[in-house]
Each structure stands twice: as structure tokens, then as C-alpha cells.
Amino acid sequence: MIEYDVIQTRGFHNVVRNGEVIGFQFCVRLKQYRGYWLSMIRTEDVFVDGVAYPKDSIVWTIEGTDYTPAQMLGIGNVQWPSSRPATLTVRKPGGLAQGYHDVRFAVRCIHTYLPPRISSDAAFAATPPQYEEKRLLMV
């Protein structure tokens, strides 16, 4: 079940690979009423407790497949459905400490029905929609 908030409550946890904590994950959903092709999605940096994690260090998992932001720009035949959350994996050796964290996330979507001067990277760059939530990480 998808939650109303863009930053989902479920799915916020540290990621362990080969017994080592390599980072953390959280899930997000589209605010729009329809899905978007990956090439129409523009990602932004993620901020947790005021620390910036560059968008290029984040892996997006959509419908079970991993993508980097650079890969998403060139994929026009895969869609992120609005009814399914995406999982963002952020590289951070050691992960996050247990407790509450302020998570800020932004994503922009290019609209096919708007003229390029309105629906362009430059037009959205000044004020991307941002979503901010306080989430509890249990270790």
C-alpha cells in the first residue's frame, strides 16, 4: 500500500551488504496522478539532517531495477508508475544512526504537454518541488 506522503514511512533503513553497512534507503512516490517515463524525471540531491548527498551517489530502484540518474535520462521506454514507490539507496559507509532524521528530497518531471521553455531543466532549476519529513530509523 502506498502512503499519502511523498517520502514514505516504510522502507527507511540502513543497507547491509556482506555484513557491512554501506548506506541507507528510503522510499518515495510520485505526487502526480500519472506515471512518468524515466527520461522525463530530473533528480536532485538528497539532504538528511542538513548533510547533502549528491544525486550521482544515489541509486534509484524502480519496479525492481536499479538506475543511476544519468541512466534514467536516456531511458524512454520504462515508466515509474504513480501507484508504486521508488526506493532510493544512498551510499554512506556506516549508514545512519538509530533515531529520527530530517529527510529532504526533490524530484522534477518534464511534462510532454508543456512548451519546452516552460517544461525545461532551466525552468525548474530555480524552484524544484521539495518534500521534507522527519523519519525514524530503527537499527
Number of C-alpha atoms within 10 A of each C-alpha: 7 15 14 11 14 19 25 19 18 15 17 19 21 24 20 14 8 6 7 11 16 18 19 22 19 21 21 23 21 22 15 11 9 11 16 20 17 21 19 19 18 21 22 20 16 21 16 17 11 11 12 11 16 14 17 13 14 24 18 21 17 18 14 9 10 15 17 16 19 13 11 19 16 11 14 12 8 13 17 19 18 16 16 17 23 24 23 22 22 23 19 16 14 14 19 21 13 12 10 14 16 14 18 19 19 19 18 20 22 18 14 10 7 10 9 13 9 12 16 17 15 11 12 16 12 8 10 17 14 13 15 15 17 14 19 16 19 12 10
